Amino acid sequence: MTNIHWRFFWLIILLTAGSIYAVATRKPKLGLDIQGGMRVVLRAKTEELRSGKWSADNLETTAGIIRSRVDALGVAEPVIYTKPDHDQIVVELPGIRNKEQAIDAIQTTARLEFRYVEELERDWRHEAEEINGVETGFEKITGPDGPISQEELEARVFSKDPILTGDQLEPNSRAELSPQGTVIHFEFKGDAKRDFESFTRSHIGKKLAIFLDKRLISAPVIEEPIPGQGVIRGRFSPEQARTLASQLNAGALPVPLELEQQETLEATLGRQAMHQTLIAGLIGLAMILVFMAVYYKLPGLLADLALILYSLFAYSVFVGSLSWLGFPGVTLTVPGIAGFILSIGMAVDANILIFERFKEERLSGKSMRAAIEAGFKRAFTAIFDSNVCTLITCAILYHFGTGPVRGFAVTLAIGVLISMFTAITCSRTFLLILAGTQFGQNDRLYPLFLGLHPKLNVTKRLPLWFGISGLMIVPGLVFWLGMGGVRYSIEFTGGTEVLVQFNQKPTVSSIRSTMQRAGFADTRIVLAEGNRAFVTTPRMTQEQQQTATRALESAGGRVESLSSVSGAISRELKKNAITALVISAVLIVLYLTIRFAIGGVLEGLKFGVCAIGATLHDAVLLWGLFAILGYTLGWQVDSLFVTALLTVIGYSTHDTIVIFDRIRENLRHKSRSETFAEVTDRSIEQTFARSINTSLTVLMPLAALLIWGGPTVRVFVAALFIGVLAGTYSSIFNASPLLVVWRRLSDRKAPAAAGPAPQRSASPAPKPTRPAPAPAGGGAQPAAPQRRSPDVGDSESASDRQTGAAATAADKARSRKRKRRM
């Protein structure tokens, strides 16, 4: 091995040791469903607002600001919903260590105001405010006769309009340590920049008072015109500065909030559900390890080792091993653990792609080491492009999303980055180590002749594949659009919350059984201290409320209150998630347009649009199927289904790009007589084994979770299982055929070529020759390279010639550059 590979080897050893240390010394952050948390009820003090200034929309806006603040605290998977009848907002937070600080960060109005106070230029003074000898981070204002009362400030300062407010700030404020202490950087929006510069220019030498919730932070002297950007220097600690910066980014609350209730919550599912999921995950992992070892032999065993390292590295990041870089870790919920198990199956994909490429290179006659290097090199473009598209989706979802959508984006991005590292670095290093030994030169240790290469002729049966897709999609559309089959859970629709006091400590399962017998199948149950429980159902009529009351009383409970609650998934969250998906689809199309523009920008655009088209097929199919299951079996669309849908979209795009990458490569080296349809068929056949094997490694842990994972994640896993099957089908039988259809439509519009196209007879491709066995003394003797004859097809089209010519020209240009360098 070269020095660089030894460096990678020792880097892997170092990362493994560090990850083991992180896992051994850090405890994971667990969600509400596993360890419970804290429940806070806040009431909007609408009596302090002017008449007509409050509505239910204001309450939803306030809840959205609180959600942004909770996200900034690093609390993942919170539950936030409103009670419009009582102007209340309920916040449920898992694993909070400093409860008082969290409540203060959520409850503070955070209205920032920039004011010019003439009295500060004359007889008023300001100095640090202290309580019991500790600075509060604010300043107190005093006059000749002592401290200025709040009533006097209201009359002489706050009765006037401020110069500017925090509502006019860009959401990019940040805290930073400086030699003068902790400062907060801020920037005004659009016209406010000009207004701020104009004011500071005309008030040089004067004091600018900065108030937060009508308390003075600081009053610095304006030394020069400020062009819309600046810093706030206050007497706050770094933690206070970070909290304030996050509050400014989230926005000021439109109304003061009052803490009405605070209590501890028990786990909604408990550790038994977590243990069920973990056991199912271990079974699924074992299935993957056995499959890889049996099918891919020695490389499969090395992939197993890389997969174990992937699991270790990813879990160490989840528990906070990168906290020194500002990443606090991930809150683990039961569905989140299931998603992590799924990511293990998806992480095998890069290894499978590399090993399939290695087989081709070895069968072409290259030495073992050269075949390994070439296999990694040729697989890298597909790995890179597919993962970049996934990361684009993650970045957009994180930017626009909140709560569970943002958590999904972070988890998926971590998995993608670590899986790329383990496949490209770990697997490659291990293979090259073995290739340098006599043991590793034995071809029998490699699956050179094991694989699926069926003669599918996909492009010759386009009506069949599109017809199958139509048969799968149309019934779902009928149930969705015509019969209202989609059943939304109370996370979307809201419902009625019942507070029940029990004589003895209840369990979630006993309450759920009681409600199911009374006719309430969809319930959310949260246990609180003092033998109390919050039971949320879909909105109940007066008669249903009486039925639920009688059922709960018969189970030893006493109903203390009933109130209407909003959905935990707000309209804004849904809108942002849809916006994020649309923007990410546009960016993926643009990226693929650039990366696949071997025959021009239009050719690249075809690849991008067809990839998104196949992804849309999978999303509509899954949504329609849940409409059918919702109508017939009562299955519901909830936040877990949304997560499953996002996962399927990412998987489908990833799978499609691998096939497109092979089409791109084959177009560069195709013969002039080979048509685009023939190239497409050949590419599908070459990647068929990879597509099937990747799907199997993803479906194995999902099957284990379906069987042994318990009812908690069963619907979620079923959605993933169906979606992966749909994604595999569409990437093979929809995405590439769409390319062929588009190409044929383009050819019809193009001018006809002069003269009839030459006809060719079919000639079967020769089978690859087994490499010669290694001599007794050592290395393997490579077989002679094999050339594959063109597949059966039609004459070359004008656009085929254009693409081929462009690729040939590019190859010649690269050759000339290499010669000049030599």
C-alpha positions in Angstrom: 0.0 0.0 0.0 1.0 3.6 -0.5 1.7 6.0 2.3 -1.7 7.7 1.7 -3.5 4.5 2.3 -1.6 3.8 5.5 -2.6 7.3 6.6 -6.2 6.5 5.9 -5.9 3.3 7.9 -4.6 5.0 11.0 -7.2 7.7 10.6 -9.9 5.0 10.7 -8.3 3.5 13.8 -8.3 7.0 15.4 -11.9 7.7 14.5 -13.0 4.3 15.8 -11.3 4.8 19.1 -12.8 8.3 19.5 -16.3 7.0 18.6 -16.0 4.2 21.1 -15.0 6.7 23.8 -17.9 9.0 22.9 -20.4 6.2 23.0 -19.1 4.9 26.3 -19.0 8.3 28.0 -22.1 10.1 26.6 -25.7 9.3 27.1 -28.1 9.7 24.2 -30.8 12.4 24.3 -34.1 10.5 24.3 -37.5 11.7 23.1 -40.8 12.1 24.9 -41.9 8.7 23.8 -39.0 7.0 25.6 -38.1 9.0 28.6 -40.9 11.6 29.0 -40.2 15.3 29.6 -41.8 18.6 30.6 -45.2 20.0 29.8 -45.7 23.8 29.9 -49.0 25.6 29.3 -48.7 29.3 28.4 -51.6 31.7 28.2 -51.6 34.7 25.9 -52.3 37.8 28.0 -54.7 39.3 25.4 -56.1 41.7 28.0 -52.9 43.8 27.6 -53.6 44.3 23.9 -55.9 46.9 22.3 -59.4 45.8 21.3 -59.5 44.0 18.0 -55.8 43.3 18.0 -56.1 39.5 18.7 -57.4 36.5 16.8 -56.9 32.8 16.5 -54.3 33.4 13.7 -52.2 35.4 16.2 -52.2 32.4 18.5 -50.9 30.2 15.7 -48.2 32.8 14.9 -47.1 32.9 18.5 -46.9 29.1 18.5 -44.7 29.2 15.4 -42.3 31.7 17.1 -42.1 29.4 20.1 -41.3 26.5 17.9 -38.5 28.4 16.3 -37.1 29.3 19.7 -37.3 25.7 20.9 -35.4 24.6 17.8 -32.7 27.2 18.6 -32.4 25.7 22.1 -31.3 22.4 20.5 -34.4 20.6 21.6 -35.5 18.1 19.0 -38.9 16.5 18.5 -41.0 18.9 20.7 -44.8 18.8 20.6 -46.4 22.2 20.4 -50.1 22.9 19.8 -52.7 25.5 20.8 -56.0 25.6 22.7 -57.8 28.4 20.9 -60.8 28.4 23.3 -58.5 29.4 26.2 -55.8 31.4 24.3 -53.3 28.8 25.5 -50.2 27.2 23.9 -49.0 23.8 25.1 -45.3 23.0 24.8 -44.0 19.5 25.6 -40.2 19.2 25.7 -38.1 16.0 26.1 -35.0 15.8 28.3 -34.7 19.4 29.4 -31.9 19.9 32.0 -32.3 23.6 32.8 -36.1 23.9 32.9 -36.2 27.5 34.2 -33.9 28.7 31.4 -35.9 26.9 28.8 -39.2 28.4 30.1 -37.6 31.9 30.2 -36.3 31.6 26.6 -39.8 30.5 25.4 -41.8 32.9 27.4 -39.8 36.1 26.9 -41.5 38.5 24.5 -38.2 39.6 23.0 -39.3 42.9 21.6 -36.2 44.8 20.6 -36.5 48.6 20.2 -34.0 51.3 19.1 -34.9 54.6 20.6 -33.5 58.1 21.0 -34.1 59.2 24.6 -33.3 62.9 25.1 -33.2 62.6 28.8 -30.1 60.3 28.6 -28.3 63.3 27.1 -29.2 65.5 30.1 -30.0 64.4 33.6 -30.6 60.6 33.3 -27.8 58.1 33.9 -27.6 54.4 33.2 -25.5 51.8 35.0 -25.4 48.0 35.4 -28.4 46.4 37.1 -27.6 44.0 39.9 -29.7 41.5 41.9 -28.0 40.2 45.0 -24.7 41.3 43.7 -25.1 39.6 40.3 -25.4 41.5 37.1 -28.7 40.8 35.3 -27.5 41.7 31.8 -29.6 44.9 31.7 -29.0 48.5 32.9 -31.0 50.6 35.3 -31.9 54.2 34.6 -31.6 56.8 37.3 -32.4 60.5 37.6 -31.5 63.2 40.0 -34.0 61.9 42.5 -33.2 58.2 42.2 -34.3 55.3 39.9 -36.8 56.1 37.1 -40.0 54.2 37.6 -41.6 52.0 34.9 -44.6 54.4 34.9 -42.4 57.3 34.1 -40.6 55.4 31.4 -44.0 54.5 29.9 -45.1 58.1 29.8 -41.8 59.7 28.7 -40.2 57.0 26.5 -42.5 54.2 25.4 -45.4 56.5 24.5 -43.4 57.6 21.5 -42.7 55.6 18.4 -39.3 53.8 18.3 -36.8 54.5 15.5 -36.7 50.9 14.5 -37.7 47.5 16.0 -36.5 43.9 16.0 -39.2 43.1 13.4 -37.0 44.9 10.9 -34.0 42.7 11.5 -32.8 40.0 9.2 -33.0 36.6 10.8 -29.2 36.2 11.0 -28.3 37.6 14.3 -25.5 35.8 16.1 -23.6 36.0 19.4 -19.9 36.3 19.5 -17.1 36.8 22.0 -15.0 39.9 21.6 -12.3 41.7 23.6 -15.0 44.0 25.0 -17.2 41.1 26.1 -20.1 39.2 24.4 -21.7 41.0 21.5 -24.6 40.3 19.2 -24.3 41.1 15.5 -27.4 42.3 13.8 -28.5 43.5 10.3 -31.6 45.4 9.2 -33.8 44.5 6.3 -34.2 46.5 3.1 -35.5 50.0 3.7 -34.7 49.8 7.4 -30.9 49.9 6.5 -31.4 53.3 4.9 -33.5 54.6 7.7 -30.9 53.5 10.3 -28.0 55.0 8.4 -29.9 58.3 8.0 -30.7 58.4 11.8 -27.2 57.6 12.9 -25.7 60.2 10.4 -27.9 62.9 11.9 -27.2 61.9 15.5 -23.4 61.5 15.7 -22.3 62.1 19.3 -25.7 61.2 20.6 -26.8 58.1 22.6 -28.8 55.3 21.0 -30.9 53.5 23.6 -31.5 49.8 22.9 -34.4 48.3 24.8 -35.5 44.6 25.2 -39.0 44.2 26.5 -38.9 47.8 27.8 -35.6 47.1 29.7 -32.5 49.0 28.7 -29.7 46.8 27.3 -27.2 49.5 26.5 -27.1 53.1 25.3 -23.9 53.5 23.2 -22.7 56.8 21.7 -23.1 57.0 17.9 -19.6 57.7 16.6 -20.2 57.5 12.9 -23.0 56.6 10.4 -24.0 52.9 10.6 -25.0 51.5 7.3 -27.6 49.0 8.5 -25.3 46.6 10.4 -24.0 46.8 13.9 -23.4 45.1 17.2 -25.2 45.2 20.6 -22.8 45.3 23.5 -24.6 44.4 26.7 -23.8 43.2 30.1 -24.9 39.6 29.4 -23.2 36.3 29.6 -22.4 34.2 26.4 -25.4 32.0 27.1 -27.7 35.0 27.5 -26.3 36.5 24.3 -27.0 33.2 22.3 -30.5 33.1 23.7 -31.2 36.7 22.8 -29.8 36.2 19.3 -32.0 33.1 18.7 -35.0 35.1 20.0 -34.3 38.0 17.6 -34.0 35.5 14.7 -37.3 33.8 15.7 -39.1 37.2 16.1 -40.8 39.0 18.9 -43.9 37.5 20.4 -47.0 39.5 19.4 -48.4 39.2 23.0 -47.0 38.7 26.5 -47.3 35.1 27.8 -48.1 33.9 31.2 -47.0 30.5 32.6 -50.2 28.8 33.8 -49.0 25.2 34.3 -45.8 23.2 34.4 -45.6 19.5 35.1 -43.5 16.4 34.4 -44.6 13.9 31.7 -43.9 10.2 31.6 -42.9 8.4 28.5 -45.6 8.0 25.9 -44.3 4.6 24.7 -41.6 3.6 27.2 -38.4 1.6 27.0 -40.2 -1.6 26.0 -41.1 -0.1 22.6 -37.5 1.0 22.3 -36.1 -2.4 23.1 -38.5 -4.0 20.6 -37.3 -1.7 17.9 -33.6 -2.3 18.8 -34.1 -6.1 18.7 -35.8 -5.9 15.3 -32.9 -3.7 14.2 -30.3 -6.1 15.3 -32.1 -8.9 13.4 -32.2 -6.7 10.3 -28.5 -5.9 10.6 -27.6 -9.5 11.0 -29.6 -10.3 7.8 -27.7 -7.6 5.9 -24.3 -8.9 7.2 -25.1 -12.5 6.2 -26.3 -11.4 2.7 -23.2 -9.3 2.0 -20.9 -12.1 3.2 -22.6 -14.8 1.1 -23.2 -12.8 -2.1 -20.0 -10.7 -2.2 -17.7 -13.1 -0.4 -14.5 -11.4 0.8 -15.5 -7.9 -0.3 -18.8 -8.5 1.4 -17.0 -9.3 4.7 -15.1 -6.1 4.4 -18.3 -4.2 3.7 -19.7 -5.7 6.8 -16.8 -4.3 8.8 -17.3 -0.9 7.2 -21.0 -1.1 8.0 -20.3 -1.8 11.6 -18.0 1.2 11.6 -20.7 3.3 10.0 -23.1 2.3 12.8 -20.5 3.2 15.4 -19.6 6.6 13.8 -23.2 7.6 13.2 -24.3 6.7 16.7 -21.4 8.6 18.2 -22.5 11.7 16.3 -26.1 11.2 17.5 -24.9 11.2 21.1 -22.9 14.4 20.7 -19.4 13.5 19.7 -19.3 16.6 17.5 -20.5 18.9 20.2 -17.1 20.7 20.1 -18.1 21.8 16.6 -21.4 23.1 17.8 -23.5 20.1 16.9 -25.3 18.9 20.0 -26.4 15.6 18.8 -29.8 14.0 17.9 -32.8 13.3 20.1 -33.6 9.6 19.7 -37.2 8.6 19.4 -38.6 5.2 18.6 -39.4 6.2 15.0 -35.9 7.9 14.9 -34.3 4.6 15.9 -36.2 2.8 13.2 -35.0 5.5 10.7 -31.4 4.9 11.9 -31.8 1.2 11.3 -33.1 1.9 7.8 -30.1 4.1 7.1 -27.8 1.1 7.8 -29.4 -0.7 5.0 -29.1 2.3 2.7 -25.4 2.7 3.7 -24.6 -0.6 2.0 -25.5 0.9 -1.4 -22.2 2.6 -2.1 -20.4 -0.7 -1.3 -22.6 -2.7 -3.6 -22.1 -0.1 -6.4 -18.3 -0.3 -5.9 -18.2 -4.1 -5.9 -20.2 -4.4 -9.0 -17.9 -2.0 -10.8 -14.9 -3.9 -9.4 -16.2 -7.1 -11.0 -16.5 -5.5 -14.4 -12.9 -4.2 -14.2 -11.5 -7.5 -13.0 -13.3 -9.4 -15.8 -11.9 -6.9 -18.4 -8.5 -8.2 -17.6 -7.0 -5.8 -15.1 -4.9 -6.8 -12.1 -6.5 -7.1 -8.7 -5.2 -3.8 -7.4 -5.9 -2.0 -10.7 -9.5 -3.4 -10.7 -10.1 -2.2 -7.2 -8.8 1.3 -8.0 -10.8 1.5 -11.2 -13.9 0.2 -9.6 -13.8 2.9 -6.9 -13.0 5.6 -9.5 -15.8 4.6 -11.9 -18.4 4.2 -9.1 -17.5 7.6 -7.5 -19.4 9.7 -9.9 -22.7 7.9 -9.3 -22.1 7.9 -5.5 -21.2 11.6 -5.6 -24.1 12.8 -7.7 -26.7 10.8 -5.9 -25.5 11.9 -2.5 -25.2 15.5 -3.5 -28.9 15.5 -4.6 -29.8 13.9 -1.3 -27.8 16.6 0.6 -29.5 19.3 -1.5 -32.9 18.0 -0.2 -31.6 17.9 3.3 -30.3 21.5 3.2 -33.5 22.9 1.9 -35.7 20.9 4.3 -33.5 22.1 7.2 -33.8 25.7 6.1 -37.5 25.7 5.6 -38.6 23.0 8.0 -39.1 23.0 11.7 -39.6 20.2 14.3 -39.7 16.7 12.9 -38.9 17.8 9.3 -35.7 19.5 10.4 -34.8 16.5 12.6 -35.3 14.2 9.6 -33.0 16.4 7.5 -30.2 16.4 10.0 -30.4 12.6 10.6 -30.4 11.9 6.9 -27.5 14.2 6.1 -25.4 12.6 8.9 -26.1 9.2 7.4 -25.3 10.2 3.9 -21.9 11.9 4.8 -20.8 9.0 7.1 -21.8 6.3 4.6 -19.8 8.0 1.9 -16.8 8.2 4.1 -17.0 4.5 5.2 -17.6 3.2 1.7 -15.0 5.3 -0.1 -12.3 5.3 2.7 -12.8 2.3 4.9 -13.9 -0.3 2.3 -11.2 0.9 -0.1 -8.4 0.8 2.4 -9.3 -2.7 3.6 -9.5 -4.0 0.1 -6.2 -2.5 -0.9 -4.5 -4.0 2.2 -5.7 -7.5 1.2 -4.9 -7.0 -2.5 -1.3 -6.5 -1.5 -1.2 -10.0 0.0 -1.0 -13.4 -1.7 -4.2 -14.4 0.0 -6.1 -11.4 -1.5 -5.0 -12.4 -5.1 -7.3 -15.4 -5.1 -10.2 -14.8 -7.6 -12.3 -17.4 -5.8 -12.6 -15.0 -2.9 -14.5 -12.5 -5.1 -18.0 -12.9 -6.7 -16.8 -12.3 -10.3 -19.4 -14.5 -12.0 -22.3 -14.0 -9.6 -24.8 -11.4 -10.7 -28.1 -10.6 -12.4 -27.9 -9.4 -16.0 -31.3 -10.3 -17.5 -32.1 -9.3 -21.1 -35.0 -7.0 -20.1 -35.3 -4.9 -23.3 -37.1 -2.3 -21.2 -37.3 0.3 -23.9 -39.1 -2.1 -26.2 -42.0 -2.6 -23.8 -42.7 1.0 -22.8 -46.6 0.7 -22.9 -46.3 -2.3 -20.5 -44.3 -0.4 -17.9 -46.3 2.8 -18.1 -49.5 0.7 -18.0 -48.4 -1.1 -14.8 -47.6 2.3 -13.2 -51.1 3.6 -14.2 -52.7 0.5 -12.7 -50.9 1.2 -9.4 -51.5 4.9 -9.3 -55.1 5.5 -10.7 -57.0 3.6 -8.0 -55.2 5.6 -5.3 -56.1 8.8 -7.1 -59.7 7.8 -7.2 -59.8 7.0 -3.5 -57.9 10.2 -2.7 -59.6 12.8 -4.9 -63.0 11.1 -5.4 -63.7 9.3 -2.2 -61.8 11.2 0.4 -59.8 8.2 1.5 -56.9 10.1 3.1 -57.4 10.0 6.9 -55.4 12.7 8.7 -54.4 12.1 12.3 -55.0 14.5 15.1 -51.5 15.8 14.6 -52.9 17.5 11.5 -56.6 18.1 12.4 -56.4 18.8 16.1 -59.1 17.4 18.4 -60.4 17.3 21.9 -58.1 17.0 24.9 -59.4 15.3 28.0 -57.7 15.7 31.3 -58.3 12.7 33.5 -57.5 12.1 37.2 -57.2 8.4 38.1 -57.4 6.8 41.5 -54.3 4.6 40.8 -51.3 5.0 38.4 -52.6 4.3 34.9 -50.8 2.9 31.9 -50.9 4.0 28.3 -52.1 0.6 27.1 -55.0 0.4 29.6 -56.2 3.9 28.7 -55.9 3.1 25.0 -57.9 -0.1 25.4 -60.6 1.7 27.3 -60.9 4.4 24.6 -60.9 1.8 21.8 -63.8 -0.1 23.4 -65.7 3.2 23.6 -65.2 3.7 19.8 -62.2 6.0 19.8 -59.5 4.3 17.7 -57.2 7.3 17.2 -55.9 8.6 20.6 -52.8 10.3 21.8 -52.1 9.6 25.5 -49.6 11.4 27.7 -49.2 10.4 31.4 -48.4 13.2 33.9 -47.4 13.2 37.5 -50.1 12.7 40.2 -51.9 9.8 38.4 -53.1 12.2 35.7 -53.4 11.7 31.9 -54.0 13.8 28.9 -56.1 12.0 26.3 -56.4 13.6 22.9 -59.0 12.3 20.4 -60.4 13.7 17.1 -62.9 16.5 17.7 -65.8 15.1 19.8 -69.5 16.0 19.6 -71.4 16.5 22.9 -72.6 12.9 22.7 -69.1 11.6 22.1 -67.8 13.6 25.1 -70.4 11.9 27.3 -69.4 8.5 25.9 -65.7 9.1 26.6 -66.5 10.4 30.1 -68.5 7.3 31.0 -65.8 5.0 29.6 -63.0 6.7 31.5 -65.0 6.8 34.8 -65.6 3.1 34.5 -61.9 2.6 34.3 -61.3 4.5 37.6 -60.8 8.0 36.2 -62.5 11.4 36.8 -62.7 13.8 33.9 -61.5 17.2 35.1 -61.7 19.2 31.8 -62.3 18.9 28.1 -60.9 21.5 25.6 -60.3 21.9 21.9 -56.7 21.7 20.7 -55.0 22.5 17.4 -52.9 20.1 15.4 -49.3 19.7 16.4 -48.4 20.0 12.7 -49.4 23.6 11.8 -50.4 24.9 8.5 -47.1 26.8 8.3 -45.1 23.6 8.9 -47.0 21.8 6.1 -46.6 24.8 3.8 -42.9 25.0 4.5 -42.4 21.3 4.0 -44.1 21.5 0.6 -42.2 24.6 -0.4 -38.9 22.9 0.6 -39.7 19.9 -1.6 -40.5 22.1 -4.6 -37.3 24.1 -4.2 -35.2 21.0 -3.7 -36.7 19.5 -6.9 -35.8 22.6 -8.9 -32.3 22.6 -7.5 -31.9 18.9 -8.3 -33.0 19.4 -11.8 -30.5 22.3 -12.2 -27.7 20.2 -10.7 -28.4 17.2 -13.0 -28.7 19.5 -15.9 -25.2 20.7 -15.4 -23.7 17.3 -14.5 -25.4 15.4 -17.4 -25.0 18.0 -20.1 -22.7 15.8 -22.2 -24.7 16.6 -25.3 -25.7 20.2 -24.3 -27.9 21.8 -21.7 -31.1 20.5 -23.1 -29.8 16.9 -22.8 -28.9 17.5 -19.2 -32.3 19.0 -18.5 -33.9 15.8 -19.7 -32.1 13.7 -17.1 -33.1 16.1 -14.3 -36.7 16.3 -15.3 -37.1 12.6 -15.7 -35.5 11.9 -12.4 -38.0 14.2 -10.6 -40.8 12.6 -12.7 -39.9 9.1 -11.4 -39.7 10.5 -7.8 -43.2 12.1 -8.3 -44.5 8.7 -9.4 -43.4 7.1 -6.1 -44.8 9.9 -4.0 -48.2 9.8 -5.7 -48.3 6.0 -5.6 -47.6 5.9 -1.8 -50.0 8.7 -1.1 -52.7 7.0 -3.1 -52.1 3.7 -1.5 -52.6 5.3 1.9 -55.8 6.8 0.6 -57.0 3.2 -0.2 -55.8 1.9 3.2 -57.3 4.9 5.0 -60.7 4.2 3.4 -60.6 0.5 3.9 -58.6 -0.1 7.1 -58.6 3.4 8.7 -54.8 3.9 8.3 -53.9 7.6 9.0 -51.5 10.1 7.7 -49.4 11.5 10.5 -45.9 13.0 11.1 -44.3 9.5 10.8 -45.9 9.0 7.4 -44.5 12.4 6.3 -41.1 11.3 7.4 -41.5 8.0 5.4 -42.6 9.9 2.3 -39.5 12.2 2.5 -37.3 9.1 2.9 -38.8 7.4 -0.1 -38.3 10.6 -2.2 -34.7 10.7 -1.2 -34.2 6.9 -1.9 -35.9 7.1 -5.3 -33.8 10.0 -6.5 -30.7 8.2 -5.3 -31.6 5.0 -7.1 -32.4 6.7 -10.4 -29.2 8.7 -10.6 -27.1 5.5 -10.4 -28.8 4.2 -13.6 -28.5 7.7 -15.2 -24.8 7.7 -14.4 -24.3 4.5 -16.3 -26.2 5.9 -19.3 -24.0 9.0 -19.2 -20.9 6.8 -19.2 -22.1 4.6 -22.0 -23.1 7.5 -24.1 -19.5 8.8 -24.0 -18.2 5.5 -25.3 -21.0 4.2 -27.5 -20.5 3.1 -31.1 -21.9 5.3 -33.8 -24.4 2.7 -34.8 -25.8 2.2 -31.3 -29.1 4.1 -30.6 -30.0 5.9 -27.4 -32.6 3.2 -26.6 -30.0 0.5 -26.9 -27.6 2.4 -24.6 -30.4 2.8 -22.1 -31.2 -1.0 -22.2 -27.6 -1.9 -21.8 -27.2 0.5 -18.8 -30.3 -0.9 -17.1 -28.9 -4.4 -17.5 -25.5 -3.4 -16.2 -27.0 -1.8 -13.0 -29.8 -4.3 -12.5 -27.9 -6.4 -9.9 -27.0 -3.3 -8.0 -30.6 -2.1 -7.9 -32.0 -5.4 -6.7 -29.3 -6.0 -4.1 -29.6 -2.4 -2.7 -33.3 -2.8 -2.4 -32.9 -6.2 -0.7 -30.5 -4.7 1.9 -33.0 -1.9 2.6 -36.0 -4.2 2.7 -34.3 -6.7 5.1 -34.3 -4.4 8.2 -37.7 -3.1 7.2 -39.1 -6.6 7.2 -37.5 -7.3 10.6 -39.2 -4.1 11.9 -42.5 -5.1 10.5 -42.4 -8.5 12.2 -40.6 -7.8 15.5 -40.7 -4.0 15.8 -44.1 -3.7 17.6 -47.2 -1.7 16.7 -45.7 1.7 17.4 -43.7 1.9 14.1 -45.6 -0.7 12.1 -47.5 1.8 9.8 -44.4 3.9 9.4 -42.3 0.9 8.4 -45.1 -0.3 6.1 -45.0 3.0 4.3 -41.2 2.8 3.9 -41.5 -0.8 2.7 -44.0 0.1 0.0 -42.1 3.2 -1.0 -38.8 1.4 -1.5 -40.5 -1.2 -3.7 -42.1 1.6 -5.7 -38.7 3.5 -5.9 -36.9 0.4 -7.2 -39.6 -0.1 -9.9 -39.7 3.5 -11.0 -35.9 3.9 -11.3 -35.7 0.9 -13.6 -39.0 1.0 -15.5 -40.0 4.6 -15.5 -37.1 7.0 -15.2 -35.0 5.7 -18.1 -38.0 4.9 -20.4 -39.1 8.5 -19.8 -35.7 9.6 -21.2 -36.2 7.4 -24.3 -39.7 8.8 -24.9 -38.4 12.4 -24.6 -35.6 11.6 -27.0 -38.0 10.1 -29.6 -40.2 13.1 -29.4 -37.2 15.4 -29.9 -36.1 13.3 -32.9 -39.5 13.7 -34.5 -39.1 17.4 -34.4 -35.5 17.3 -35.7 -34.9 17.4 -39.5 -34.8 14.0 -41.0 -31.3 12.7 -41.8 -30.4 12.5 -45.5 -30.8 9.0 -46.9 -32.0 5.8 -45.2 -30.2 4.6 -42.1 -28.2 1.5 -42.5 -29.7 -1.7 -41.2 -27.9 -4.0 -38.8 -28.4 -7.5 -37.8 -28.5 -8.6 -34.2 -25.4 -10.1 -32.7 -25.3 -11.5 -29.2 -22.8 -10.1 -26.8 -20.1 -12.6 -25.8 -19.9 -13.8 -22.3 -17.0 -12.5 -20.2 -14.1 -14.8 -19.8 -13.0 -16.1 -16.4 -9.6 -14.7 -15.4 -6.9 -17.2 -15.6 -6.2 -18.9 -12.3 -3.3 -17.6 -10.3 0.0 -19.6 -10.7 1.3 -21.4 -7.7 3.8 -18.6 -7.1 1.5 -15.7 -6.5 -0.5 -13.1 -8.4 -3.4 -13.6 -10.7 -3.0 -13.7 -14.4 -5.5 -11.3 -15.9 -7.7 -12.4 -18.8 -7.7 -10.5 -22.1 -10.1 -7.6 -22.2 -13.5 -8.4 -23.7 -15.4 -6.1 -26.0 -19.2 -6.1 -25.8 -21.1 -6.0 -29.1 -23.9 -3.6 -29.6 -27.4 -4.7 -28.5 -30.2 -5.1 -31.0 -31.8 -1.8 -31.9 -32.9 0.7 -34.5 -30.8 3.0 -36.6 -29.0 5.8 -34.9 -31.0 9.0 -34.6 -29.8 12.6 -35.2 -29.7 13.3 -31.5 -27.8 10.1 -30.8 -25.2 11.2 -33.3 -25.1 14.7 -31.7 -24.5 13.2 -28.2 -22.0 10.8 -29.5 -20.1 13.5 -31.4 -20.1 15.7 -28.4 -18.7 12.9 -26.2 -16.1 12.0 -28.8 -15.0 15.7 -29.1 -14.7 15.9 -25.3 -12.6 12.7 -25.2 -10.3 14.1 -28.0 -9.9 17.4 -26.1 -8.9 15.6 -22.9 -6.4 13.5 -24.9 -4.8 16.6 -26.4 -4.5 18.1 -22.9 -2.8 15.0 -21.6 -0.3 15.0 -24.5 0.5 18.7 -23.9 1.1 18.0 -20.2 3.4 15.1 -21.2 
